[in-house]
Amino acid sequence: MNNNFHFQRKLEDGTQLEIRIRLSDKEFIIDDIGVKAKRKRNFSYLGSVISDSHSYRGLDFKERQQYKLKKFIEVCGIEMLNECLEEAWLQIKPNKLI
């Protein structure tokens, strides 16, 4: 079973997003978000931009998770993230046998 999910979305201004979600043992985790500005060729991923930040490096593990989630919400909004998490759940949701 594939534990990685990739969702393509587009913002109103033409910016394309690639939301990467991973299924761990018990929960879905938003791994990274790729942002491709209009008329650009490649995605730039927020995870690498965030981890280069000096303020991020000074945080402990829990604070880092909260900081990343806050940045992800700033870029694409909570509604879009919830939609992608729900789609990921529907892809692995068990079907009825009969």
C-alpha positions in Angstrom: 0.0 0.0 0.0 1.3 3.4 -0.9 1.7 5.7 2.1 2.5 8.9 0.2 -0.2 11.1 -1.4 0.4 14.0 -3.7 -2.4 16.5 -4.5 -2.2 19.3 -7.1 -4.2 22.5 -6.4 -4.3 25.9 -8.0 -4.8 29.2 -6.2 -6.8 32.1 -7.6 -3.7 34.0 -8.8 -2.5 31.1 -10.9 0.0 29.7 -8.4 0.2 25.9 -8.4 0.5 23.9 -5.2 1.6 20.3 -4.7 0.6 19.1 -1.3 2.4 16.0 -0.1 0.8 14.0 2.7 2.3 10.9 4.3 0.5 8.2 6.3 2.5 7.2 9.4 1.5 4.5 11.9 -1.6 6.2 13.2 -2.0 9.6 11.5 -1.7 11.6 8.3 1.2 14.1 8.2 1.5 17.0 5.9 5.1 16.5 4.7 5.6 19.4 2.4 4.0 21.9 0.1 5.5 22.8 -3.3 4.8 26.2 -4.7 5.1 27.1 -8.3 4.5 30.7 -9.2 2.7 31.5 -12.4 4.9 31.2 -15.5 7.7 29.3 -13.6 8.9 25.8 -14.4 9.9 24.3 -11.0 8.3 24.0 -7.6 10.0 25.4 -4.6 9.2 23.4 -1.5 8.4 25.1 1.8 10.1 22.5 3.9 13.5 23.4 2.6 12.8 27.2 2.9 11.5 26.8 6.5 14.4 24.6 7.6 16.9 27.1 6.4 15.4 29.7 8.8 17.5 30.5 11.9 14.4 31.0 14.0 13.2 27.5 13.0 16.5 25.8 14.0 16.3 27.2 17.5 13.0 25.5 18.3 12.4 22.1 19.9 10.5 19.3 18.0 6.9 20.2 19.1 7.5 23.9 18.3 9.0 23.0 14.9 5.9 21.1 14.0 3.7 24.0 15.0 5.9 26.5 13.1 5.7 24.3 9.9 1.9 23.9 10.2 1.5 27.7 10.7 3.6 28.4 7.5 1.6 25.8 5.5 -1.7 27.4 6.6 -0.4 30.8 5.5 0.4 29.6 2.0 -2.7 27.5 1.2 -5.3 27.9 3.9 -6.8 25.5 6.4 -9.7 24.5 4.1 -7.4 23.3 1.3 -5.3 21.3 3.7 -8.4 19.7 5.2 -9.7 18.8 1.7 -6.4 17.1 0.9 -6.4 15.2 4.2 -10.0 14.0 3.5 -9.1 12.9 0.0 -6.1 10.9 1.3 -8.4 9.2 3.8 -11.0 8.4 1.1 -8.2 6.8 -1.0 -7.3 4.3 1.7 -10.7 3.9 3.3 -11.8 0.3 3.3 -14.7 -0.7 1.0 -17.5 -2.9 2.0 -16.9 -6.5 1.2 -20.5 -7.3 0.3 
